[in-house]
């Protein structure tokens, strides 16, 4: 039998439900671990199981758990290196589960992005080689290991909410997670599998907070609809509704004995309720602003509240008497927690700090600083040694409570992190974000498979030199980096801007780089040496975009100051200013003949300008929100725009007519480029994806999903090599693998 026929037979057997379902278990049970290993490193098996309607990615993940029986392994003297390899694959599937659950076609790209390190075992290298043979559809193959690797801090992402997630809680047995969302629902999740178990519906507005009773049987939620609701955690049944607050209910806590509920509200009060009857027992007045958070001491005798009035207050729970006020924060206090021993209070504020207080005396002990934006939530490990903070800067930070030392930062969310909790065993952190997701993190030591190279902050722009030899990236870390496109190695870092770099362009001769920054300037650099040649100043606000004319003699810049400026690159002079937009100008492109400029603005319009005269020729209306990016087709006949309204639009440049709308992104579209042959558009989005579209039909042909927002991209002259920049600071080097007809024996 030929190898082709053997492969065909294998693929045919993988279509069998019984084979896919029981085969791995039967192999382990019979002691045939070598065949089990071969099966779970076979791309065809992985693909078949993920694509089968009765299995999917979670069933495949669970197949790898079969080697967790140490007795079987010890008795068989099985190669533990092979077990390690299987765990790498399982970890990859867990990290990518939320992607593969909705887009099975990304299996190969996710494996390549997370496992393509030279340090990987031969069998994994063979798996990747097998995955690269996928020809039944076009897909994007990462050329470097640019996605988060297994064995690190991030374990899994939970998706399902249709709006931001405000709060999260975990049951006392550590088995279930409960999330509360702006979409007015709560969701119950299996923490082990990531499965959504059920959804609790009943609130009429955003659910702001959630807590689980100590016995793990009930959930109490607090909402913007001014109510609290009590739910049966097992059945999902709504048991009680508490009415009484005159404003949003921002927070909720339950006493250690499970008898009383304390709520905190925008009406500046706290209320104490009988959990059994729903009776309101007490109202605590004293704050001069919204009450944002509340916690109960471990002995159940005191309440600590946090308020927009910049204070924390300590109350006697039985009498409702105010005992102490803690003053020191310079802005609204958003969160509060108590150490397990009941001796210290930790508060988090919009002033970007955490503070530690002595509960008995009210004395401020010390302040932690490190976040760049307001801190919205905190949690303390069960051993009382570490604090985890969640911030609007999209990160979580882990701190040593005794020393105040910042231990590490967890990056991964695309939008502000609103809530955080820790499992009872202290091993996992669950975070909730405005990006609609929850993430599960490993709090214990990580094993790094490889280091991801890149910027220290978000990559905002990418350009490729005309000879395809170099890539230039521009970042929020105030720098530009020059990369070798062939080796993917960093060659140079360009330092000089005083603020984040928004955009980058390269002259047609490939000798100069022009960067645009929030520091209101453009800089011109020598690409060969990295030397800054000169600076162009004139804008009154952040410079958002830059383009160079085809003859390399002029630069066009777009600014938040609502203008575009045309500069002479030779004389360094400003030639003229284009006025017409009513809001920030975010993007600019020049037609191939160098005669027209197209600008895109927050005012929801595109404008077409005569470059020679500065005359406004056309205004294109159609988007519902800010336009982030614009590109012109190589034939100069079409324009494609990308918008915060989640769409791309294709326009006739001659008439201004809208020809086509491309729908498919779930969040703002950040960038758009057109391939050199003019046949495909490539877009990137805050939904963490890069998508390739047919310009002729509007059909989506391929998707690649990163670990965070993909902000920008560029395509090499070959039309197949794509470089993309991510919010986490990484640069992705991708190769479009085209669909091909299968060949060989039939």
WOTAUR-V239711 format. One record per helix or strand of 2 or more residues. SS is the DSSP state (A for helix, B for strand). FROM is the first residue (numbers start at 0). LEN is the number of residues. Records with the same first field share a line. If there is no record, write none. Layout:
BEGIN
SS = FROM-LEN  FROM-LEN
END
This chain:
BEGIN
A = 2-12  16-13  32-7  42-9  56-12  69-7  79-16  96-4  103-12  121-10
B = 138-4  153-6  164-6  175-6  184-6  195-6  206-6  217-6  226-6  237-6  248-6  259-6  268-6  279-6  290-6  301-6  310-6  321-6  332-6  343-6  352-6  363-6  374-6  385-6  394-6  405-6  416-6  427-6  436-6  458-6  469-6  479-5  489-5  500-6  511-6  520-6  531-6  542-6  553-6  562-6  573-6  584-6  595-6  604-6  615-6  626-6  637-6  646-6  657-6  668-6  679-6  688-6  699-6  709-6  720-6  729-8
END
